[in-house]
Amino acid sequence: MSEQVTNLLLAWGAGDEAARDQLIPLVHEELRRLARNHLRRERHGHTLQTSALVNEAYLRLVDDNVPWQSRAHFFGITTPLMRQILVDHARTRLRLKRGGDQMQVSLAEAAELAEGKGADLIALDDALLVLAALDEQ
């Protein structure tokens, strides 16, 4: 089977799309095993599932057009790729947790917004003073 995978990888590298389609079922279970091993080392309740990690790794491998040399080469590239996907996922999660999805405003824009709020704040203070004169509570 190892030789069959290597032959399909070489054919795929040479541009044979049918070889890629034949390769998928042969390497899928090994990719799932690698993904499970990576996810086992992650925190409990990780939002990325095994199949999602396998699919993302596969998509990146297909898009990279790597000139494959062997089965070992394929899985040798896949392992750090899965690790990188998990790192990217964690960075995105932390970015969102820290407000990374919020609208970015420059310091000059923030100052302009604050100046506009100053007039509202003065009007609010005047209204509270008038209200306090009418009724202290």
Backbone torsions as a table, in degrees:
resi	resn	phi	psi	omega
1	MET	NA	-38.2	179.4
2	SER	-58.9	-41.9	179.3
3	GLU	-67.9	-36.5	178.4
4	GLN	-63.9	-42.9	178.6
5	VAL	-62.9	-44.6	179.1
6	THR	-60.8	-44.9	179.7
7	ASN	-62.0	-41.6	178.4
8	LEU	-66.7	-38.2	177.6
9	LEU	-63.4	-42.7	178.8
10	LEU	-64.7	-41.0	178.8
11	ALA	-66.4	-40.7	177.9
12	TRP	-62.7	-43.7	178.2
13	GLY	-60.9	-27.9	178.2
14	ALA	-83.9	0.9	175.6
15	GLY	105.3	5.0	-179.1
16	ASP	-82.6	102.2	-178.7
17	GLU	-67.7	-30.1	178.7
18	ALA	-65.4	-34.1	178.0
19	ALA	-64.5	-38.9	177.4
20	ARG	-61.6	-43.6	-179.7
21	ASP	-65.2	-33.6	177.1
22	GLN	-75.0	-27.4	-177.4
23	LEU	-72.7	-36.4	-173.7
24	ILE	-52.0	-52.7	-179.2
25	PRO	-64.6	-28.1	-178.1
26	LEU	-73.1	-32.7	-176.1
27	VAL	-103.6	-8.9	-173.8
28	HIS	-59.1	-46.5	-177.3
29	GLU	-66.2	-37.3	177.2
30	GLU	-66.8	-38.3	176.2
31	LEU	-63.6	-40.1	177.5
32	ARG	-64.0	-39.1	178.5
33	ARG	-63.9	-45.0	177.5
34	LEU	-61.3	-43.1	-179.7
35	ALA	-63.7	-43.1	178.0
36	ARG	-60.7	-41.2	178.6
37	ASN	-62.7	-41.6	178.7
38	HIS	-66.0	-44.6	-177.5
39	LEU	-70.2	-26.2	177.8
40	ARG	-62.7	-28.8	-179.6
41	ARG	-87.9	-3.8	179.9
42	GLU	-86.7	171.4	179.5
43	ARG	-64.2	156.0	178.4
44	HIS	-66.5	138.5	179.3
45	GLY	80.4	23.4	179.1
46	HIS	-57.7	139.2	-175.1
47	THR	-80.4	-16.8	179.2
48	LEU	-88.9	124.8	-178.9
49	GLN	-91.2	163.3	-178.8
50	THR	-55.5	-49.2	-177.1
51	SER	-65.5	-34.9	178.0
52	ALA	-66.6	-39.6	177.8
53	LEU	-65.5	-42.7	177.7
54	VAL	-62.1	-46.5	-178.8
55	ASN	-63.0	-43.7	179.8
56	GLU	-64.0	-43.1	178.2
57	ALA	-62.4	-44.1	-179.5
58	TYR	-61.7	-44.2	179.7
59	LEU	-61.2	-41.2	178.6
60	ARG	-68.0	-37.2	178.7
61	LEU	-65.7	-40.1	-179.7
62	VAL	-67.8	-39.7	-177.2
63	ASP	-72.9	-24.0	-174.8
64	ASP	-77.1	-19.0	-178.2
65	ASN	50.2	54.1	-179.8
66	VAL	-76.5	135.8	175.0
67	PRO	-77.9	91.0	-174.2
68	TRP	-64.2	142.1	179.4
69	GLN	-108.3	-34.0	-177.1
70	SER	-166.0	175.4	175.6
71	ARG	-62.1	-43.2	179.8
72	ALA	-62.0	-38.4	177.9
73	HIS	-63.6	-44.1	179.5
74	PHE	-58.4	-51.4	-178.4
75	PHE	-74.8	-25.7	175.1
76	GLY	-66.3	-30.9	176.2
77	ILE	-83.9	-34.1	-177.3
78	THR	-65.1	-40.5	-176.6
79	THR	-60.3	-54.4	177.9
80	PRO	-67.2	-27.0	177.5
81	LEU	-64.1	-43.9	177.5
82	MET	-63.3	-39.6	177.4
83	ARG	-61.5	-41.3	179.5
84	GLN	-66.6	-37.3	177.1
85	ILE	-62.0	-42.3	178.5
86	LEU	-65.5	-38.6	177.4
87	VAL	-65.2	-45.1	178.1
88	ASP	-61.0	-40.7	179.1
89	HIS	-63.2	-43.4	179.9
90	ALA	-65.4	-41.5	179.2
91	ARG	-62.7	-42.3	178.8
92	THR	-63.3	-43.7	-179.9
93	ARG	-62.1	-43.9	179.5
94	LEU	-68.2	-37.9	178.6
95	ARG	-61.1	-45.1	179.8
96	LEU	-67.1	-37.6	-179.9
97	LYS	-63.8	-33.1	-177.9
98	ARG	-93.0	15.6	177.2
99	GLY	86.4	21.0	-179.0
100	GLY	-66.3	-15.9	179.1
101	ASP	-91.2	1.4	179.0
102	GLN	-75.5	157.1	179.3
103	MET	-67.7	132.3	179.1
104	GLN	-83.2	129.6	-179.8
105	VAL	-126.4	133.1	178.8
106	SER	-72.7	164.2	-179.3
107	LEU	-63.5	-37.8	178.9
108	ALA	-64.7	-41.9	178.1
109	GLU	-65.0	-38.3	178.9
110	ALA	-64.5	-38.8	178.9
111	ALA	-64.9	-40.6	177.7
112	GLU	-63.0	-42.0	178.7
113	LEU	-64.3	-39.1	-179.0
114	ALA	-67.2	-36.0	178.9
115	GLU	-64.5	-40.8	178.7
116	GLY	-64.6	-33.9	179.9
117	LYS	-73.6	-22.9	-179.2
118	GLY	-60.4	-41.3	180.0
119	ALA	-65.6	-39.5	177.0
120	ASP	-64.1	-38.8	-179.5
121	LEU	-66.6	-39.9	178.1
122	ILE	-65.5	-43.9	178.5
123	ALA	-62.7	-39.4	177.8
124	LEU	-64.5	-42.2	179.2
125	ASP	-64.0	-42.7	177.5
126	ASP	-60.8	-42.9	-179.9
127	ALA	-64.6	-39.3	178.3
128	LEU	-67.0	-36.1	177.4
129	LEU	-65.7	-42.5	178.1
130	VAL	-63.7	-43.0	179.6
131	LEU	-64.5	-39.7	179.4
132	ALA	-65.3	-33.7	178.2
133	ALA	-68.1	-32.9	-180.0
134	LEU	-77.1	-42.4	-177.6
135	ASP	-152.9	117.9	-175.8
136	GLU	-64.6	-30.8	179.4
137	GLN	-75.6	NA	NA
